[in-house]
Amino acid sequence: MIKSMTSFGRAQSEEGKASCFSIEMKSVNHRYLDINIRMPRTMLALEEKIRSIISKKLNRGKVDVFINYKNYGNDVGKPKLNMELAKNYYECLKQIQKELGSIDDISTTKIARFPDVINLEEREEDLDNIFNEISPLVESALSLMEEMRGKEGEKLKEDILSKAKIIEEYVGEIEKVADNIPKHYKKKLEERLSELLSGVDIDESRIALEVAILSDKAAVDEEITRLRSHLSQMRSTLDLNESIGRKLDFIIQEMNREANTIASKSTDVDMTNKVIEVKNTIEKIREQVQNIE
C-alpha cells in the first residue's frame, strides 16, 4: 500500500489512574526517518526504546513525538530546604538594609522565594513500569498515524495515475507530430528551393539526403519508448506493498531526462509546446512523490 508521510496520532492513559500519560505524534515528509522525542527529563532513559518502536513501523518522514506525564497521586515528591543558602540570603538582605537605610521588610516568605532555597525533591521513577505503561500508547498512536498515511497515500496514488494518463496522451500526440516532421520539412525545402532556383532543375537526391539528415537528428522514437516504459514502471511501483518514495523519485528523474532530450531535438513549435506540458505534469507528480514514504 502506498503511504503518505503526512500523518498524526494521539493516545493517552485511561482516566482515573494516579499516573496519566498522553502521547502525540505528527510527521511530515523527509528524505530519511528523523525522529525527535520530547519527554519529561526523568524519562529520558527510555528514549531509545521508544525510538526503536517507531522505527520498526515507519521508514521515512520527520516524526515529532510529544510525551506528557501527570501524576495525580500523593507521592509526587517532597520539598527540601537549603537552610544554609537561606541564611546567606538573609545576611545579604540585612547588609542591603544597613547600607541603604531601608525599611525592614525582610520576611520568611520572601527568603523562601529565592532560587534553590526550597526545591522539590522528585521521587525516583520506576522506568520499567513507565515503559510498560507508555509502550501500548506509542503503538496505538502509531496505528492511527499508519491509518492516516494509508488514506492520504491512496489519494496521492489516484492523483499520480491521473497525471500519468495525461502524460501518456501528450506522448501520443508528440509521436504523431514527430512522424510528420520529415514530410513537412521536405515540402518546405522544395517550396523554398523552387522560389530560389526558379526554372532550374532540383536535385531530388540532395533533397532526400537533407531530409534524411534532419529525420535522424530529430528522431525521438527511443526517447518516447523509454518515456512510456517509465510510465509503466511508475504504475507497477505504485502497486508495491513497500516503501516506494525513493524509487518513484528516481523514475521521475528519468522521465524528466527523456522529456528534456525530446525538447532539445524538437524543430516544431507544436511539438515543443506539448513537451512543455509533459514537463509541467512531471513536475506536478514530482511534488506529490516528495510526500510518499
C-alpha atoms as one frame of an Amber mdcrd trajectory, in Angstrom:
protein
   0.000   0.000   0.000   1.245   3.454  -0.915   1.656   5.678   2.149   1.920
   9.413   2.633   4.431  10.825   5.109   1.938  13.370   6.481   0.085  11.975
   9.492  -0.948  12.476  13.105  -1.682  10.123  16.005  -2.641  10.541  19.643
  -3.186   8.207  22.601  -3.499   8.611  26.359  -3.914   6.583  29.535  -7.308
   5.674  30.908  -8.857   8.248  33.229  -8.832   7.652  36.948  -5.247   6.424
  37.205  -2.748   8.017  39.565  -0.327   8.488  36.667  -1.614   9.725  33.312
   0.397   9.672  30.074  -0.540  11.282  26.774   1.375  10.811  23.534   1.085
  12.864  20.366   2.912  12.127  17.122   2.994  14.049  13.892   5.062  13.523
  10.764   5.849  15.380   7.558   7.891  14.495   4.503  11.628  13.973   4.871
  14.266  12.203   2.850  15.052   9.805   5.679  13.480   8.794   9.008  14.144
  11.577  11.508  12.604  11.011  14.969  12.523  13.807  17.559  11.168  12.923
  21.016  10.206  15.436  23.697   9.550  13.884  27.089   9.977  14.580  30.829
  13.590  14.671  31.981  13.040  11.766  34.378  12.084   9.515  31.436  14.997
  10.290  29.093  16.497   6.835  29.642  13.526   5.368  27.716  14.130   7.418
  24.565  15.979   4.715  22.618  13.322   2.093  23.399  10.574   4.407  22.141
  12.633   5.308  19.076  13.041   1.587  18.333   9.260   1.001  18.395   8.689
   3.844  15.927  11.497   2.883  13.532  10.030  -0.615  13.165   6.783   0.836
  11.803   7.904   3.898   9.821  10.526   4.084   7.073  10.664   7.783   6.142
   9.480  11.127   7.439  10.275  13.726  10.069   8.459  12.460  13.158   7.877
  14.651  16.229   6.819  12.819  19.390   5.446  14.609  22.463   5.095  12.610
  25.691   3.327  14.316  28.608   3.079  12.930  32.123   0.862  13.960  35.029
   0.939  12.394  38.480  -2.319  12.738  40.397  -1.119  10.618  43.321   0.184
  11.820  46.671   3.728  10.603  46.197   4.918  13.307  43.803   7.995  14.265
  45.784   8.767  16.369  48.865  10.180  19.854  49.354  13.754  20.124  50.562
  15.055  23.179  52.399  18.554  24.553  51.866  18.870  26.336  55.229  22.472
  27.395  54.650  21.504  29.180  51.445  18.504  30.783  53.186  20.828  32.168
  55.899  23.164  33.602  53.273  20.234  35.317  51.536  19.113  36.709  54.891
  22.581  38.113  55.663  22.716  39.744  52.223  19.325  41.377  52.770  20.404
  42.649  56.188  23.522  44.168  54.627  21.463  45.907  51.930  19.136  47.224
  54.611  22.031  48.562  56.639  23.840  50.176  53.690  20.732  51.801  52.232
  18.919  52.505  55.445  15.792  50.931  54.054  12.703  49.889  55.987  12.852
  46.424  57.497  10.663  44.406  55.131  12.539  41.094  55.305  10.149  38.161
  55.673  10.376  34.393  55.696   8.127  34.212  52.628  10.434  36.454  50.609
  13.518  34.452  51.507  11.725  31.197  50.654  11.045  32.505  47.137  14.699
  32.969  46.292  16.161  30.388  43.848  17.087  26.993  45.301  16.079  27.821
  48.871  13.256  25.299  48.618  13.427  22.591  45.956  11.032  19.785  45.178
  12.901  16.523  45.547  11.368  14.249  42.958  10.935  10.613  43.772  12.862
   8.144  41.656  10.677   6.823  38.841  10.245   3.119  38.112  11.247   3.227
  34.432  10.219  -0.373  33.748   6.668   0.316  34.903   6.586   3.574  32.946
   7.708   1.832  29.759   5.096  -0.882  30.228   2.538   1.904  30.533   3.552
   4.023  27.564   4.642   1.380  25.009   0.998   0.386  24.209   0.184   4.085
  23.872   3.050   4.536  21.409   1.753   1.557  19.408  -1.781   2.980  19.444
  -0.626   6.418  18.234   1.445   4.738  15.510  -1.574   2.739  14.340  -3.557
   5.955  13.909  -0.658   7.502  12.014  -0.378   4.492   9.699  -4.114   4.581
   9.041  -3.920   8.253   8.095  -0.820   7.617   5.986  -2.654   4.896   4.086
  -5.684   7.091   3.344  -3.529  10.006   2.209  -1.396   7.597   0.166  -4.416
   6.333  -1.777  -5.352   9.906  -2.670  -1.804  10.550  -3.870  -1.888   7.364
  -5.939  -5.119   8.397  -7.678  -3.712  11.828  -8.461  -0.411  10.451  -9.798
  -2.188   7.896 -12.012  -4.439  10.584 -13.497  -1.400  12.731 -14.272   0.415
   9.731 -15.777  -2.528   9.278 -18.136  -2.253  12.922 -19.187   1.454  12.469
 -19.940   0.687   9.352 -21.976  -1.818  11.284 -24.080   0.703  14.057 -24.751
   3.358  11.486 -25.663   0.984  10.022 -28.264   0.458  13.483 -29.741   4.209
  14.171 -29.760   4.779  10.886 -31.597   2.309  11.880 -34.331   3.927  15.296
 -34.766   7.409  13.737 -34.844   6.347  11.304 -37.597   5.149  14.169 -39.783
   8.178  16.430 -39.314  10.238  14.911 -42.198   7.275  15.278 -44.613   6.680
  18.881 -43.629  10.393  19.648 -43.838  10.638  18.082 -47.317   7.663  20.111
 -48.518   9.044  23.395 -47.132  12.504  22.659 -48.546  11.103  22.002 -52.029
   8.975  25.171 -51.906  11.937  27.266 -50.774  14.248  25.852 -53.431  11.608
  26.429 -56.109  11.480  30.085 -55.130  15.246  30.463 -55.114  16.014  28.296
 -58.164  13.109  29.193 -60.435  13.470  27.377 -63.764  16.417  25.260 -62.556
  16.110  21.515 -62.051  16.152  20.490 -58.391  18.332  17.554 -57.363  15.855
  15.201 -55.706  18.622  13.029 -54.294  20.105  16.006 -52.443  16.680  16.893
 -51.020  16.252  13.293 -49.897  19.662  13.424 -48.220  18.818  16.638 -46.345
  15.505  15.194 -45.220  17.260  12.015 -44.041  19.800  14.044 -42.045  17.052
  16.086 -40.354  15.000  12.956 -39.669  17.961  11.347 -37.944  18.658  14.420
 -35.794  15.007  14.936 -34.887  14.169  11.264 -34.262  12.649  10.813 -30.806
  11.476   7.192 -31.122  13.880   5.913 -28.450  13.013   8.700 -26.021   9.273
   8.100 -26.455   9.747   4.356 -25.922  11.725   4.958 -22.724   9.209   7.541
 -21.513   6.373   5.044 -21.946   8.472   2.407 -20.197   8.977   4.752 -17.229
   5.219   5.374 -17.065   4.671   1.619 -16.949   7.296   1.287 -14.194   5.583
   4.046 -12.228   2.228   2.260 -12.354   3.704  -1.080 -11.263   5.686   0.630
  -8.478   2.530   2.262  -7.120   1.110  -1.244  -6.567   4.057  -2.461  -4.489
   3.481  -3.118  -0.784   6.688  -1.461   0.423   8.390   1.896   0.791   8.401
   3.295  -2.768   9.127   7.021  -2.384  12.791   6.895  -3.392  12.104   4.560
  -6.324   9.379   6.856  -7.642  11.690   9.826  -7.253  14.289   8.082  -9.449
  11.659   7.227 -12.096  10.561  10.877 -12.172  14.151  11.992 -12.740  14.473
   9.606 -15.695  11.158  10.772 -17.168  12.297  14.359 -16.936  15.577  13.441
 -18.624  13.748  11.909 -21.614  11.417  14.909 -21.868  14.419  17.267 -21.927
  16.042  15.229 -24.713  12.848  15.352 -26.795  12.636  19.120 -26.255  16.258
  19.579 -27.409  15.536  17.679 -30.642  12.258  19.437 -31.400  12.114  21.577
 -34.553   8.351  22.065 -34.419   6.561  24.673 -32.261   3.550  22.437 -31.662
   5.806  19.583 -30.560   7.766  21.872 -28.247   4.560  23.115 -26.597   3.437
  19.545 -25.971   6.801  18.661 -24.426   6.457  21.678 -22.120   3.085  20.323
 -20.973   4.697  16.932 -20.344   7.470  18.519 -18.254   4.930  20.583 -16.333
   2.894  17.476 -15.481   6.039  15.547 -14.491   6.925  18.366 -12.092   3.460
  18.129 -10.503   3.972  14.395  -9.992   7.413  15.034  -8.506   5.865  17.350
  -5.904   3.406  14.615  -4.933   6.110  11.948  -4.810   8.070  14.020  -2.279
   5.368  13.172   0.259   5.323   9.410  -0.360   7.052   7.115   2.140
